[in-house]
């Protein structure tokens, strides 16, 4: 499948999409998502708490870019980090990661 082609539609919810994650791990399933992520990290990180974020994080002025965060997590050591489902290749991934981090610091 080429990068520009849509993935085939199936009978199951795809957990590699924003919709799939929200449908399966919606805000009422916070403990389930926490357990799932901790299992994925296998001890490299331990999530103690997570918060579902608003979908748009607007900058301080109208002309600023918008950031979309999915989940903000708090680790066992107090570390705060963002988890976002990302399925496509991002040409400016480093720029985007820096922008997201700066947005969190700005808050």
LUMMIZA-619089 format. One record per residue: residue number from 1; x, y negated, z of N, C-alpha, C in turn. Coordinates in nm, 4 decimals. Example, Ala and Ser with C-alpha at 12.3 -4.5 7.8 and 13.67 -1.06 7.14 Angstrom:
2
+------+----------+----------+----------+----------+----------+----------+----------+----------+----------+
| palo |      n_u |      n_v |      n_w |     ca_u |     ca_v |     ca_w |      c_u |      c_v |      c_w |
+------+----------+----------+----------+----------+----------+----------+----------+----------+----------+
|    1 |   1.3190 |   0.5690 |   0.7800 |   1.2300 |   0.4500 |   0.7800 |   1.3200 |   0.3300 |   0.7800 |
|    2 |   1.2850 |   0.2250 |   0.7080 |   1.3670 |   0.1060 |   0.7140 |   1.2900 |  -0.0030 |   0.7870 |
+------+----------+----------+----------+----------+----------+----------+----------+----------+----------+
//
This chain:
107
+------+----------+----------+----------+----------+----------+----------+----------+----------+----------+
| palo |      n_u |      n_v |      n_w |     ca_u |     ca_v |     ca_w |      c_u |      c_v |      c_w |
+------+----------+----------+----------+----------+----------+----------+----------+----------+----------+
|    1 |   0.0839 |   0.1179 |   0.0000 |   0.0000 |   0.0000 |   0.0000 |   0.0885 |  -0.1244 |   0.0000 |
|    2 |   0.0588 |  -0.2177 |  -0.0845 |   0.1339 |  -0.3425 |  -0.0914 |   0.0958 |  -0.4321 |   0.0249 |
|    3 |   0.1858 |  -0.5240 |   0.0603 |   0.1636 |  -0.6159 |   0.1709 |   0.0378 |  -0.7000 |   0.1555 |
|    4 |   0.0033 |  -0.7335 |   0.0327 |  -0.1110 |  -0.8215 |   0.0083 |  -0.2432 |  -0.7463 |   0.0016 |
|    5 |  -0.2392 |  -0.6143 |  -0.0056 |  -0.3616 |  -0.5351 |  -0.0129 |  -0.4225 |  -0.5187 |   0.1256 |
|    6 |  -0.5548 |  -0.5181 |   0.1304 |  -0.6239 |  -0.4938 |   0.2565 |  -0.6137 |  -0.3465 |   0.2918 |
|    7 |  -0.6009 |  -0.3135 |   0.4195 |  -0.5969 |  -0.1726 |   0.4581 |  -0.7317 |  -0.1075 |   0.4297 |
|    8 |  -0.7323 |   0.0232 |   0.4068 |  -0.8584 |   0.0908 |   0.3778 |  -0.9534 |   0.0831 |   0.4975 |
|    9 |  -1.0810 |   0.0724 |   0.4685 |  -1.1823 |   0.0677 |   0.5734 |  -1.2168 |   0.2091 |   0.6129 |
|   10 |  -1.2206 |   0.2344 |   0.7431 |  -1.2512 |   0.3682 |   0.7921 |  -1.3683 |   0.3668 |   0.8890 |
|   11 |  -1.3878 |   0.4782 |   0.9550 |  -1.4985 |   0.4935 |   1.0485 |  -1.4607 |   0.4520 |   1.1895 |
|   12 |  -1.3339 |   0.4302 |   1.2148 |  -1.2879 |   0.4023 |   1.3496 |  -1.2413 |   0.2586 |   1.3623 |
|   13 |  -1.2421 |   0.2086 |   1.4842 |  -1.1951 |   0.0725 |   1.5100 |  -1.0431 |   0.0741 |   1.5083 |
|   14 |  -0.9845 |  -0.0161 |   1.4341 |  -0.8401 |  -0.0247 |   1.4192 |  -0.7817 |  -0.1089 |   1.5334 |
|   15 |  -0.7012 |  -0.0468 |   1.6185 |  -0.6403 |  -0.1179 |   1.7312 |  -0.5260 |  -0.2089 |   1.6894 |
|   16 |  -0.4940 |  -0.2111 |   1.5621 |  -0.3895 |  -0.3011 |   1.5141 |  -0.4487 |  -0.4300 |   1.4579 |
|   17 |  -0.5732 |  -0.4584 |   1.4931 |  -0.6362 |  -0.5833 |   1.4515 |  -0.6838 |  -0.6577 |   1.5752 |
|   18 |  -0.6971 |  -0.7883 |   1.5623 |  -0.7482 |  -0.8707 |   1.6710 |  -0.8877 |  -0.8242 |   1.7108 |
|   19 |  -0.9720 |  -0.7972 |   1.6105 |  -1.1078 |  -0.7494 |   1.6371 |  -1.1054 |  -0.6188 |   1.7162 |
|   20 |  -1.0202 |  -0.5251 |   1.6732 |  -1.0140 |  -0.3950 |   1.7388 |  -0.9729 |  -0.4044 |   1.8843 |
|   21 |  -0.8715 |  -0.4837 |   1.9117 |  -0.8250 |  -0.5002 |   2.0496 |  -0.9348 |  -0.5631 |   2.1352 |
|   22 |  -0.9990 |  -0.6660 |   2.0818 |  -1.1046 |  -0.7338 |   2.1589 |  -1.2264 |  -0.6434 |   2.1779 |
|   23 |  -1.2572 |  -0.5626 |   2.0788 |  -1.3747 |  -0.4745 |   2.0870 |  -1.3525 |  -0.3648 |   2.1900 |
|   24 |  -1.2346 |  -0.3042 |   2.1893 |  -1.2049 |  -0.1941 |   2.2812 |  -1.1682 |  -0.2451 |   2.4198 |
|   25 |  -1.0850 |  -0.3501 |   2.4247 |  -1.0334 |  -0.3996 |   2.5518 |  -1.0916 |  -0.5354 |   2.5885 |
|   26 |  -1.2174 |  -0.5611 |   2.5522 |  -1.2796 |  -0.6899 |   2.5812 |  -1.2654 |  -0.7301 |   2.7264 |
|   27 |  -1.3051 |  -0.8506 |   2.7583 |  -1.2816 |  -0.9067 |   2.8915 |  -1.3392 |  -0.8211 |   3.0040 |
|   28 |  -1.4342 |  -0.7340 |   2.9746 |  -1.4884 |  -0.6472 |   3.0796 |  -1.4014 |  -0.5241 |   3.1022 |
|   29 |  -1.3025 |  -0.5024 |   3.0160 |  -1.2154 |  -0.3854 |   3.0268 |  -1.0719 |  -0.4244 |   3.0632 |
|   30 |  -1.0573 |  -0.5239 |   3.1471 |  -0.9262 |  -0.5764 |   3.1832 |  -0.8341 |  -0.4676 |   3.2407 |
|   31 |  -0.8866 |  -0.3833 |   3.3278 |  -0.8048 |  -0.2775 |   3.3901 |  -0.7585 |  -0.1755 |   3.2862 |
|   32 |  -0.8443 |  -0.1456 |   3.1890 |  -0.8091 |  -0.0512 |   3.0834 |  -0.6951 |  -0.1057 |   2.9978 |
|   33 |  -0.7039 |  -0.2333 |   2.9597 |  -0.5968 |  -0.2947 |   2.8808 |  -0.4676 |  -0.3014 |   2.9609 |
|   34 |  -0.4762 |  -0.3346 |   3.0885 |  -0.3582 |  -0.3398 |   3.1739 |  -0.2894 |  -0.2036 |   3.1783 |
|   35 |  -0.3652 |  -0.0974 |   3.1998 |  -0.3086 |   0.0383 |   3.2043 |  -0.2485 |   0.0773 |   3.0693 |
|   36 |  -0.3178 |   0.0438 |   2.9600 |  -0.2694 |   0.0752 |   2.8256 |  -0.1359 |   0.0065 |   2.7974 |
|   37 |  -0.1276 |  -0.1239 |   2.8273 |  -0.0033 |  -0.1984 |   2.8025 |   0.1108 |  -0.1475 |   2.8904 |
|   38 |   0.0821 |  -0.1181 |   3.0160 |   0.1866 |  -0.0645 |   3.1036 |   0.2384 |   0.0693 |   3.0521 |
|   39 |   0.1510 |   0.1484 |   2.9968 |   0.1945 |   0.2758 |   2.9377 |   0.2801 |   0.2515 |   2.8138 |
|   40 |   0.2439 |   0.1527 |   2.7335 |   0.3246 |   0.1193 |   2.6156 |   0.4655 |   0.0736 |   2.6551 |
|   41 |   0.4733 |  -0.0078 |   2.7596 |   0.6027 |  -0.0608 |   2.8033 |   0.6867 |   0.0429 |   2.8769 |
|   42 |   0.6251 |   0.1497 |   2.9261 |   0.6933 |   0.2601 |   2.9943 |   0.7961 |   0.2122 |   3.0972 |
|   43 |   0.7583 |   0.1154 |   3.1790 |   0.8443 |   0.0687 |   3.2861 |   0.9386 |  -0.0438 |   3.2490 |
|   44 |   0.9550 |  -0.0733 |   3.1198 |   1.0411 |  -0.1854 |   3.0804 |   0.9843 |  -0.3163 |   3.1327 |
|   45 |   0.8543 |  -0.3255 |   3.1359 |   0.7812 |  -0.4371 |   3.1964 |   0.6642 |  -0.3750 |   3.2697 |
|   46 |   0.6280 |  -0.4356 |   3.3816 |   0.5112 |  -0.3900 |   3.4560 |   0.4167 |  -0.5086 |   3.4689 |
|   47 |   0.2988 |  -0.4938 |   3.4116 |   0.1994 |  -0.6013 |   3.4143 |   0.1151 |  -0.5868 |   3.5398 |
|   48 |   0.1117 |  -0.6928 |   3.6192 |   0.0285 |  -0.6953 |   3.7402 |  -0.1065 |  -0.7592 |   3.7138 |
|   49 |  -0.1093 |  -0.8571 |   3.6243 |  -0.2329 |  -0.9274 |   3.5943 |  -0.2299 |  -0.9730 |   3.4497 |
|   50 |  -0.3463 |  -0.9856 |   3.3898 |  -0.3552 |  -1.0399 |   3.2548 |  -0.4793 |  -1.1254 |   3.2424 |
|   51 |  -0.4709 |  -1.2226 |   3.1518 |  -0.5797 |  -1.3168 |   3.1306 |  -0.6068 |  -1.3241 |   2.9814 |
|   52 |  -0.7328 |  -1.3070 |   2.9438 |  -0.7728 |  -1.3265 |   2.8045 |  -0.7770 |  -1.4766 |   2.7810 |
|   53 |  -0.7120 |  -1.5219 |   2.6774 |  -0.7006 |  -1.6647 |   2.6518 |  -0.8056 |  -1.7135 |   2.5542 |
|   54 |  -0.8291 |  -1.8443 |   2.5606 |  -0.9125 |  -1.9067 |   2.4584 |  -0.8413 |  -1.8870 |   2.3256 |
|   55 |  -0.9142 |  -1.8867 |   2.2181 |  -0.8539 |  -1.8553 |   2.0893 |  -0.7706 |  -1.9666 |   2.0303 |
|   56 |  -0.7979 |  -2.0891 |   2.0623 |  -0.7190 |  -2.1967 |   2.0055 |  -0.6585 |  -2.2788 |   2.1168 |
|   57 |  -0.5295 |  -2.3018 |   2.1057 |  -0.4591 |  -2.3857 |   2.2009 |  -0.4155 |  -2.5093 |   2.1241 |
|   58 |  -0.4921 |  -2.6155 |   2.1365 |  -0.4639 |  -2.7361 |   2.0605 |  -0.3482 |  -2.8133 |   2.1220 |
|   59 |  -0.2699 |  -2.8761 |   2.0366 |  -0.1598 |  -2.9587 |   2.0827 |  -0.2110 |  -3.0873 |   2.1443 |
|   60 |  -0.1199 |  -3.1686 |   2.1982 |  -0.1610 |  -3.2912 |   2.2656 |  -0.2167 |  -3.3985 |   2.1708 |
|   61 |  -0.1927 |  -3.3844 |   2.0413 |  -0.2452 |  -3.4814 |   1.9444 |  -0.3065 |  -3.4052 |   1.8273 |
|   62 |  -0.3912 |  -3.4713 |   1.7523 |  -0.4661 |  -3.4082 |   1.6445 |  -0.3770 |  -3.3446 |   1.5370 |
|   63 |  -0.2620 |  -3.4064 |   1.5068 |  -0.1782 |  -3.3587 |   1.3977 |  -0.0878 |  -3.2408 |   1.4375 |
|   64 |  -0.0897 |  -3.1995 |   1.5648 |  -0.0070 |  -3.0872 |   1.6072 |  -0.0662 |  -2.9555 |   1.5570 |
|   65 |   0.0219 |  -2.8572 |   1.5419 |  -0.0238 |  -2.7242 |   1.5022 |  -0.1083 |  -2.6634 |   1.6129 |
|   66 |  -0.1842 |  -2.5613 |   1.5779 |  -0.2611 |  -2.4880 |   1.6773 |  -0.1948 |  -2.3528 |   1.6985 |
|   67 |  -0.1964 |  -2.3061 |   1.8210 |  -0.1428 |  -2.1750 |   1.8532 |  -0.2584 |  -2.0853 |   1.8951 |
|   68 |  -0.2538 |  -1.9604 |   1.8569 |  -0.3560 |  -1.8649 |   1.8975 |  -0.2886 |  -1.7596 |   1.9841 |
|   69 |  -0.3337 |  -1.7478 |   2.1067 |  -0.2814 |  -1.6485 |   2.1996 |  -0.3903 |  -1.5450 |   2.2252 |
|   70 |  -0.3525 |  -1.4227 |   2.2430 |  -0.4517 |  -1.3209 |   2.2743 |  -0.4576 |  -1.2937 |   2.4243 |
|   71 |  -0.3460 |  -1.2580 |   2.4842 |  -0.3435 |  -1.2239 |   2.6257 |  -0.2170 |  -1.2810 |   2.6885 |
|   72 |  -0.2326 |  -1.3436 |   2.8041 |  -0.1173 |  -1.3872 |   2.8817 |  -0.1049 |  -1.2922 |   2.9996 |
|   73 |   0.0150 |  -1.2374 |   3.0192 |   0.0381 |  -1.1390 |   3.1241 |   0.1318 |  -1.1935 |   3.2307 |
|   74 |   0.1120 |  -1.1462 |   3.3526 |   0.2037 |  -1.1751 |   3.4613 |   0.2674 |  -1.0433 |   3.5015 |
|   75 |   0.4008 |  -1.0404 |   3.4960 |   0.4742 |  -0.9200 |   3.5304 |   0.4950 |  -0.9057 |   3.6801 |
|   76 |   0.5475 |  -0.7909 |   3.7196 |   0.5698 |  -0.7616 |   3.8616 |   0.6665 |  -0.8598 |   3.9257 |
|   77 |   0.7584 |  -0.9154 |   3.8469 |   0.8570 |  -1.0091 |   3.9008 |   0.8118 |  -1.1547 |   3.8876 |
|   78 |   0.6845 |  -1.1770 |   3.8503 |   0.6319 |  -1.3122 |   3.8354 |   0.6500 |  -1.3704 |   3.6962 |
|   79 |   0.7177 |  -1.2972 |   3.6093 |   0.7393 |  -1.3421 |   3.4717 |   0.6051 |  -1.3542 |   3.3996 |
|   80 |   0.5888 |  -1.4603 |   3.3211 |   0.4675 |  -1.4794 |   3.2417 |   0.5043 |  -1.4644 |   3.0947 |
|   81 |   0.4291 |  -1.3805 |   3.0226 |   0.4569 |  -1.3595 |   2.8812 |   0.3275 |  -1.3393 |   2.8053 |
|   82 |   0.3351 |  -1.3606 |   2.6751 |   0.2192 |  -1.3556 |   2.5871 |   0.2244 |  -1.2278 |   2.5045 |
|   83 |   0.1094 |  -1.1653 |   2.4870 |   0.0985 |  -1.0504 |   2.3969 |  -0.0016 |  -1.0873 |   2.2894 |
|   84 |   0.0404 |  -1.0694 |   2.1665 |  -0.0460 |  -1.0971 |   2.0516 |  -0.0366 |  -0.9788 |   1.9565 |
|   85 |  -0.1495 |  -0.9371 |   1.9055 |  -0.1501 |  -0.8320 |   1.8041 |  -0.1056 |  -0.8953 |   1.6739 |
|   86 |  -0.0011 |  -0.8387 |   1.6147 |   0.0525 |  -0.8937 |   1.4902 |   0.0771 |  -0.7789 |   1.3943 |
|   87 |   0.0111 |  -0.7813 |   1.2842 |   0.0195 |  -0.6706 |   1.1896 |   0.0959 |  -0.7044 |   1.0623 |
|   88 |   0.1007 |  -0.8295 |   1.0253 |   0.1673 |  -0.8663 |   0.9007 |   0.3051 |  -0.9254 |   0.9288 |
|   89 |   0.3880 |  -0.9233 |   0.8294 |   0.5214 |  -0.9814 |   0.8412 |   0.5075 |  -1.1333 |   0.8462 |
|   90 |   0.5760 |  -1.1937 |   0.9390 |   0.5729 |  -1.3388 |   0.9530 |   0.7045 |  -1.3963 |   0.9030 |
|   91 |   0.6970 |  -1.4828 |   0.8030 |   0.8183 |  -1.5417 |   0.7470 |   0.8869 |  -1.6337 |   0.8470 |
|   92 |   0.8114 |  -1.6953 |   0.9333 |   0.8670 |  -1.7891 |   1.0305 |   0.8399 |  -1.7404 |   1.1724 |
|   93 |   0.8692 |  -1.6144 |   1.1982 |   0.8390 |  -1.5563 |   1.3289 |   0.9129 |  -1.6275 |   1.4422 |
|   94 |   1.0400 |  -1.6570 |   1.4242 |   1.1183 |  -1.7224 |   1.5298 |   1.0625 |  -1.8618 |   1.5587 |
|   95 |   1.0302 |  -1.9375 |   1.4538 |   0.9701 |  -2.0698 |   1.4740 |   0.8389 |  -2.0584 |   1.5505 |
|   96 |   0.7602 |  -1.9607 |   1.5147 |   0.6311 |  -1.9403 |   1.5794 |   0.6482 |  -1.9014 |   1.7260 |
|   97 |   0.7430 |  -1.8126 |   1.7539 |   0.7691 |  -1.7712 |   1.8919 |   0.8158 |  -1.8892 |   1.9767 |
|   98 |   0.9012 |  -1.9725 |   1.9210 |   0.9483 |  -2.0921 |   1.9925 |   0.8312 |  -2.1867 |   2.0178 |
|   99 |   0.7458 |  -2.2053 |   1.9174 |   0.6302 |  -2.2931 |   1.9336 |   0.5374 |  -2.2413 |   2.0430 |
|  100 |   0.5102 |  -2.1113 |   2.0438 |   0.4226 |  -2.0533 |   2.1470 |   0.4830 |  -2.0734 |   2.2855 |
|  101 |   0.6130 |  -2.0490 |   2.2965 |   0.6804 |  -2.0642 |   2.4258 |   0.6755 |  -2.2096 |   2.4716 |
|  102 |   0.7041 |  -2.3014 |   2.3803 |   0.6994 |  -2.4441 |   2.4142 |   0.5575 |  -2.4854 |   2.4547 |
|  103 |   0.4562 |  -2.4295 |   2.3891 |   0.3177 |  -2.4613 |   2.4242 |   0.2855 |  -2.4172 |   2.5667 |
|  104 |   0.3342 |  -2.2984 |   2.6036 |   0.3128 |  -2.2490 |   2.7409 |   0.3842 |  -2.3384 |   2.8415 |
|  105 |   0.5062 |  -2.3792 |   2.8098 |   0.5817 |  -2.4665 |   2.8994 |   0.5128 |  -2.6021 |   2.9130 |
|  106 |   0.4582 |  -2.6529 |   2.8023 |   0.3900 |  -2.7807 |   2.8033 |   0.2679 |  -2.7776 |   2.8960 |
|  107 |   0.1970 |  -2.6635 |   2.8981 |   0.0798 |  -2.6492 |   2.9853 |   0.1211 |  -2.6586 |   3.1289 |
+------+----------+----------+----------+----------+----------+----------+----------+----------+----------+
//
